[in-house]
Amino acid sequence: MVSVIIPTLNAEIYIDAVISSLGGQSVKCEIIIVDSSSSDRTASIAASGNAKIVTVRKKDFNHGKARNIGVQDVAGDTVVFFTQDALPYDKHCLENLLKPLESSEIVASYGRQMPRSDASPIESFARLFNYEDKPMIKGREDISSIGIKTFFFSNVCSAIKVKEFKELGGFPENIIMFEDLIFAANAILKGYKIAYVPEAKVFHSHNFSLMQQFQRYLDAGISLRTNAWIFEHVKANKEGLTFLKQEMLYLSKKRQYHWIPYAIAESVFKFAGYWLGLHGIAPSRRIAGALSVAKND
């Protein structure tokens, strides 16, 4: 039995389809919903799909803590993490995600995110850039060649061995985001490997506004600043510049020229948020009050 943990908050527009798809997987699974006191029908819909419901107070929500709470109730030796809006591409998603864990040296795996049908050209490119169709097994020996990407790991669709998860201390609970990246870094530095499995596909994308991207990257910078030990092992690289250059080429090839100014603006907002967060510089109260992003997504 594989346990699938899904943190939720007001997810009624997604959760029925996600639970139904997970129920039709080629691998049997139990579903554990860690719900942050949703005010909609999330819990009742999940319960009707035979999911187990664990409720936490909204004000106590934390990405790492919610997932750690879910692991306490798992029945099997492997746990799968999904987000509330990640929809499996086919019935073999979990089966493909779990295959690499047959190796004793691989402690975790993560799948490929595909853009939804309503994804903007910019969001579609981001998924293509970050989630290629080539499988990869990452270990400590890869740090010198790919830097911080060695630690990249996404809880949108991932699987982890329960025994090793607990031995490694689970997810950190003292950060805003990147609990998955911090866990992966900790595992890799202790000699384990992480597998990227492009055959394990989910539909997942967001059309964030510029201000939402600013907030997300501000949170990212803060999270890495509070875990600065990572920079003892990897150096900052030019990944952002590479992303922008390839994005320009992608939009040009697609003849989506009108998206280019927006893509440049988005890069500026991302960099500004990340830099401010990384250096511990808080935006003004007026700016901070204007920022909004789904913290539980």
Secondary structure, DSSP 4 states (H G I P E B T S, - for coil): -EEEEEEESS-TTTHHHHHHHHHTSSS-EEEEEEE---SSSHHHHHHHTT-EEEE--GGG--HHHHHHHHHTT--SSEEEEE-TT-EESSTTHHHHHHGGGGSTTEEEEEEEEE--TT--HHHHHHHHHHS-SS-EEE-GGGHHHHGGGGG---TTEEEEEHHHHHHTT-S-SSSSS-HHHHHHHHHHHTT-EEEEEEEEEEE------HHHHHHHHHHHHHHHHTTGGGGGT----SHHHHHHHHHHHHHHHTT-GGGHHHHHHHHHHHHHHHHHHHTT-PPPHHHHHH----TT-
